[in-house]
Amino acid sequence: MITQNKRLVGIVLAVGLLLLIPFVGMQFTDEVNWSRFDFVIAGVLLLGTGLMCELVLRLVKKFEYRIALCAVILVALALIWIELAVGIFGTPFAGS
């Protein structure tokens, strides 16, 4: 298997394993109450971020641009995740 496909399989497996944590009894805290929809959104965000970074790694040749673009993608993930969790910007999609 070539390196690019190994990374892709690793991304999908990592997202899958992260989303399985609550279902195998590894609950870290009782203060977080996620619904199934929350897990779907988390999966979409994590998988989308991983796939976008993989696309950058495959298409962008210059190392510095790769790092910068992946950093921007990860910062966007963090901001969206934080907004959905606690609503730091007060947008309507942050929930109630």
N, C-alpha and C positions, 0 to 999 in steps of 0.2 A: 504494500500500500504506500502510495507516495505521501510526502509530508503534508501537502495541502489537504488531502483527504483525511489524514490523521487528525489534523487540527479541527476540521469540520465535525468529525465524529466526537472528538473531545468536547467541543462546544455543546453539542446536543446532549451528550451524556452528563456533562456538568449541570446543565439546566434541569435535566430530568432528575438527577440525584438531589439537587437543591429543593426541588418542588416535592420530593418524596419525604423529606425530613419529618413533617408533621404527621404523615400517615404511618410511619414506622415507630411512632411512640417517642420520638426525640423532641419533646416540647420543652423549650428553654424557659418560657415564662407563661403565666396564665393571663397576663395583661394584654396580650395580642389576640384578638378574636377575628380571624380571617374567614371569609366565606369562600365558597368555591369560585365565585367570580373574581375575588381578590387573587386567588392562585392562577386563574387564567390570565389576568392582567400582568401579574408578575412573570409568568412564563413568556408572554408575548414580549414584554420589555427586555427580559434577559436574553431570550433567543434572538430578538431583533438586534440588540446591541452586539451580541456575539457574531451574528452573521454580517452586520455592517463592518465590524472590525476585520473580519475575514476577507470581505470584499476589498477593503482598503489594502490589506496585506497582499492580496493577489494582483491588484491593479496599479498601485503606486510603487514606483521603482526607487525613488530617493528615500533613504532611511529617515531623514529629518522630517519629511512630509508625512511619512507613515506614523511616526510618533505623534506629531502634532494633530493629525486627523483622528487617530485613535483616542487621544486625550480629549479632544472636543466631543467625540461620541460618548465617552465615559462621563464627562461633566454633564452632558445633556441627560444621560441616564440618571445620574445622581440628583439633578434638579427636578426631574419629573417624579422620581421615586419620593423625594422629600416632600414635594408638593402634594402628591397623593396621600402621603402618610400624615402630615401635619398641617398642610396648607400655608406655607410660608409666604406665598404671593397672594393668597385669597381669591384664586380663580374659582369659577363655579364647578369645574370638574374635580376639585379637591374633596368633594363630599361634604357632609354636614358635620 
